[in-house]
Amino acid sequence: MEDKAFFDRTLTVPAKKNGKLNGMTFAVKDVFAVKGHRNSAGNPTWFETHEKAESTSPIIERLLENGASLQGMTHTDELMYSLNGENIHYGTPLNPVNPDCIPGGSSSGSASAVANGLVNFAIGTDTGGSVRVPSAYCGLFGIRPTHGAISMEGVIPLAPSFDTVGWMAKDIETLEMVGEVLLPDSPSVELDELHIEETTWSLMESEDRELLKFAIPHDLEMGSINFQHFGISEWPQVFKYIQGIEAWRAHGQWIEKENPVFSPAIGGRFKDASLLDVAGYEDAKRQQAIMTENLDRVLLENVVLVIPTVASVAPIKQAPAESVEKIRAITMQMTCIAGLAGLPQVTVPIFRMDGMSLGLSFIANKYYDLPLLRFVRQYFGGVNNETGNN
């Protein structure tokens, strides 16, 4: 395995103190500031036009001060604007579940480093699904925390309304330990009621859907809900609109000045973003607020929403662009729920008989991140994905 294709192991920082993560190793996505390192954000022109970091992201510092050691910087999709994990400049990180498949992005290198057994956990960012999707494709546990629960200081943005710091691991115990270090205290609640959101489940192939439903804990009170009456079919467009406006605000001036080379897909997204009418931004934010209020009423303090993480298993590398984009669009209907409402979501790997990985997701109300991690550990503790090479 040529891990240089996705994992720069020359950047190492030893643990600074003893703590909860003693002896653990981690990698970080190449959008986090580490003193003396120059980020690429997945694009050579970005690397060439930006200086080395003068300080380290507080999130990385906290991990180092709790006993973990940084063992490398991982590649990302260009400016984090993809869910595929294929980078025309730096290559495609290896998905050990099936080397012929994409790893998912944009935290693809982080997922690959963990799935291939090179580190205990890895840090990424999740805006539209960039931790959750590669976690599902690569057979990992992953978390997108409550929006705003963890500081984005020292992290290159994409769309601040949705950007979060997330992480992934082969087991839920490690995922939870990292959460205990990074997350603020949560209310002491017991999550004991599950609601299946019917619209998202209807988007999957029947065999995959039944496999995931079989894995849902069945000793809890179960209910179902359909977000169609909340207008869920329109949510992805609202998400994409807000994301596009904010992505162009964050990077449009640099793009126009430097004219970087992007892949056709990512270049197309930035071009589309540049053409959006900013006059509609406030209306889109009002729609987002209404969605959030509706979900707040559904997710009482004991309720967990259960949805598929992704639309399917990982697509094959070099699959027709149209089919990959179709899968991405369906997946966005799933990932935009937590994104729009700023909710914590934990994805659990569920493997098919052919060895391919799907993701089963659990979503709780805002700031219930730690109770959600404890809930998932209760039902999926002891599960360890050993697909990768150790």
Secondary structure, DSSP 8 states (H G I E B T S, - for coil): --GGGTEETT--B---S--TTTT-EEEEETTB--TT----TT-HHHHHHS---SS--HHHHHHHTTT-EEEEEE--SGGG--SS--BTTTB----TT-TTB---SSSHHHHHHHHTTSSSEEEEEESSSTTHHHHHHTT-EEEE--TTSS--TTB--S-TTT-EEEEEESSHHHHHHHHHHHS---------EEEEEHHHHTTS-HHHHHHHHHHS--SSEEEEE-GGGGTGGGHHHHHHHHHHHHHHHHHHHHHHHH-----HHHHHHHHHHHTS-GGGHHHHHHHHHHHHHHHHHHS-TTEEEEEESSSSS--BTT--HHHHHHHHHHHHHHHHHHHHHT--EEEEEEE-TTS-EEEEEEE--TT-HHHHHHHHHHHHTT-----S--
